[in-house]
Amino acid sequence: MKRPEQVLRIRADNRTLVAIGKEYGVAMTTISAIKNRNTWAHL
């Protein structure tokens, strides 16, 4: 799976940040940054 597609899926996901992070193998703070557009803001 390509990263931009993952970012869009993460933003659309309504599960907890912890649950999403576990699925992708990243920290809750990483998921939070993606959802708040602190990272990957151009998508």
Backbone bond lengths (Angstrom), bond angles and torsions (degrees), N, CA, C in turn:
res aa  C-N    CA-C-N  psi(-1)  N-CA   C-N-CA  omega(-1)  CA-C   N-CA-C  phi
1 M - - - 1.461 - - 1.529 108.54 -
2 K 1.309 116.85 141.98 1.451 121.58 -179.52 1.524 110.53 -84.14
3 R 1.296 117.02 151.43 1.460 121.59 -177.03 1.523 114.11 -61.30
4 P 1.331 119.98 -46.01 1.474 118.22 179.04 1.526 112.28 -57.54
5 E 1.311 117.29 -36.68 1.465 120.36 177.99 1.517 110.50 -66.38
6 Q 1.326 117.08 -37.93 1.460 121.01 178.34 1.521 110.24 -64.18
7 V 1.317 116.79 -42.92 1.464 120.95 -179.44 1.523 110.57 -60.16
8 L 1.308 116.96 -44.73 1.467 120.36 179.90 1.522 111.32 -65.26
9 R 1.319 116.69 -37.62 1.472 120.25 177.42 1.522 111.01 -66.58
10 I 1.331 116.31 -41.05 1.467 120.86 179.26 1.521 109.96 -62.04
11 R 1.315 117.14 -44.55 1.473 119.99 -179.44 1.521 112.43 -63.37
12 A 1.320 117.31 -32.16 1.462 121.35 -178.93 1.530 112.55 -84.01
13 D 1.317 117.38 -13.84 1.467 122.66 -175.39 1.528 110.20 -76.45
14 N 1.329 117.08 130.52 1.465 122.03 -178.11 1.515 114.00 -98.54
15 R 1.324 117.21 3.62 1.466 119.72 178.31 1.524 110.01 -72.36
16 T 1.326 115.57 173.28 1.464 119.68 178.73 1.528 110.20 -65.97
17 L 1.314 115.08 156.89 1.457 120.42 178.90 1.526 110.91 -60.63
18 V 1.327 116.01 -37.61 1.463 120.78 179.80 1.534 110.69 -63.99
19 A 1.334 116.79 -45.03 1.464 120.91 -179.26 1.529 111.29 -63.07
20 I 1.314 116.50 -43.31 1.471 120.02 178.78 1.520 109.85 -65.16
21 G 1.327 116.47 -44.11 1.460 120.96 179.39 1.517 112.84 -58.57
22 K 1.335 116.07 -41.02 1.470 119.68 178.41 1.523 110.80 -63.43
23 E 1.324 117.22 -40.04 1.467 120.14 179.74 1.525 111.83 -61.51
24 Y 1.325 116.27 -41.12 1.459 120.67 -176.43 1.530 113.44 -93.90
25 G 1.326 116.70 -4.89 1.454 120.17 178.65 1.516 113.98 72.64
26 V 1.337 115.96 33.25 1.459 121.10 178.75 1.529 109.60 -130.13
27 A 1.314 116.44 167.93 1.461 121.88 -178.52 1.527 111.48 -74.40
28 M 1.325 114.41 156.97 1.459 121.65 176.61 1.539 110.27 -57.09
29 T 1.324 117.04 -36.97 1.467 120.51 -178.91 1.530 111.66 -65.08
30 T 1.321 116.90 -31.94 1.468 120.80 177.03 1.515 110.19 -66.32
31 I 1.330 116.63 -44.01 1.461 121.01 178.53 1.523 110.16 -64.41
32 S 1.326 116.72 -41.45 1.461 121.05 178.09 1.529 110.93 -60.06
33 A 1.319 116.67 -44.02 1.471 120.80 179.86 1.518 111.39 -62.65
34 I 1.324 117.00 -37.62 1.466 120.70 178.27 1.521 110.01 -67.75
35 K 1.337 117.08 -47.05 1.463 120.53 -177.87 1.534 112.29 -65.74
36 N 1.330 116.55 -32.99 1.467 120.82 -179.99 1.525 113.19 -89.25
37 R 1.325 115.54 5.29 1.466 123.20 179.31 1.531 114.04 60.65
38 N 1.330 116.06 29.09 1.455 119.96 172.63 1.529 109.84 -78.45
39 T 1.327 115.73 -25.60 1.462 122.13 171.43 1.516 107.19 -127.58
40 W 1.300 116.45 155.19 1.461 122.68 -179.15 1.554 111.88 58.02
41 A 1.300 116.54 34.53 1.474 121.53 -177.17 1.527 112.20 -65.43
42 H 1.314 118.11 -24.14 1.457 121.11 -177.09 1.525 113.15 -73.57
43 L 1.340 117.49 -9.48 1.467 120.17 178.99 1.511 111.00 -95.79
